Amino acid sequence: MKKHFYLAIMISIIAGLYIPKDMQFAVTIMIISSIATYVGINHSSFFPVKGGDDDE
């Protein structure tokens, strides 16, 4: 799953090089927010729980 995530990021960065200058800020905000949403929804695969109070 992570390889698809990193592939999507690379494609977004490469596609960002070819969009017009006046659209770059809006597209950048959309990409960052979608990545943050994806990581937030699938946080257990990106940040595994190590110890803590829940595993007693």
C-alpha positions as a Markdown table, in Angstrom:
| # | Residue | x | y | z |
|---|---|---|---|---|
| 1 | Met | 0.0 | 0.0 | 0.0 |
| 2 | Lys | 2.8 | 2.4 | 0.8 |
| 3 | Lys | 4.3 | 2.0 | -2.7 |
| 4 | His | 1.1 | 3.2 | -4.2 |
| 5 | Phe | 1.1 | 6.2 | -1.8 |
| 6 | Tyr | 4.7 | 7.2 | -2.8 |
| 7 | Leu | 3.9 | 6.7 | -6.5 |
| 8 | Ala | 0.9 | 9.0 | -6.2 |
| 9 | Ile | 3.1 | 11.6 | -4.5 |
| 10 | Met | 5.7 | 11.4 | -7.3 |
| 11 | Ile | 3.1 | 11.7 | -10.0 |
| 12 | Ser | 1.6 | 14.7 | -8.2 |
| 13 | Ile | 5.0 | 16.4 | -8.0 |
| 14 | Ile | 5.8 | 15.7 | -11.7 |
| 15 | Ala | 2.4 | 16.9 | -12.8 |
| 16 | Gly | 2.8 | 20.0 | -10.7 |
| 17 | Leu | 5.8 | 21.0 | -12.9 |
| 18 | Tyr | 3.6 | 21.3 | -16.0 |
| 19 | Ile | 0.5 | 23.2 | -14.7 |
| 20 | Pro | 0.2 | 26.9 | -15.3 |
| 21 | Lys | 1.7 | 29.3 | -12.7 |
| 22 | Asp | -1.6 | 30.7 | -11.6 |
| 23 | Met | -3.0 | 27.3 | -10.7 |
| 24 | Gln | 0.1 | 26.0 | -8.8 |
| 25 | Phe | -0.9 | 27.3 | -5.4 |
| 26 | Ala | -4.4 | 25.9 | -5.5 |
| 27 | Val | -3.2 | 22.5 | -6.8 |
| 28 | Thr | -0.4 | 22.4 | -4.1 |
| 29 | Ile | -3.0 | 23.0 | -1.3 |
| 30 | Met | -5.3 | 20.3 | -2.8 |
| 31 | Ile | -2.4 | 17.8 | -3.0 |
| 32 | Ile | -1.2 | 18.5 | 0.6 |
| 33 | Ser | -4.7 | 18.3 | 2.0 |
| 34 | Ser | -5.4 | 15.0 | 0.3 |
| 35 | Ile | -2.1 | 13.5 | 1.5 |
| 36 | Ala | -2.9 | 14.7 | 5.0 |
| 37 | Thr | -6.4 | 13.2 | 4.8 |
| 38 | Tyr | -5.0 | 9.9 | 3.5 |
| 39 | Val | -2.4 | 9.7 | 6.3 |
| 40 | Gly | -5.0 | 10.7 | 8.9 |
| 41 | Ile | -7.4 | 8.0 | 7.8 |
| 42 | Asn | -4.8 | 5.3 | 7.6 |
| 43 | His | -2.6 | 6.5 | 10.5 |
| 44 | Ser | -2.2 | 3.0 | 11.9 |
| 45 | Ser | -0.2 | 1.8 | 8.9 |
| 46 | Phe | 2.0 | 4.9 | 9.0 |
| 47 | Phe | 2.4 | 5.3 | 12.8 |
| 48 | Pro | 2.3 | 1.9 | 14.4 |
| 49 | Val | 1.6 | 1.9 | 18.2 |
| 50 | Lys | 4.7 | 1.0 | 20.3 |
| 51 | Gly | 3.8 | 0.4 | 23.9 |
| 52 | Gly | 1.5 | 2.9 | 25.7 |
| 53 | Asp | -1.3 | 2.4 | 28.1 |
| 54 | Asp | -3.6 | 0.5 | 25.8 |
| 55 | Asp | -1.8 | -2.8 | 25.8 |
| 56 | Glu | -1.9 | -3.7 | 29.5 |
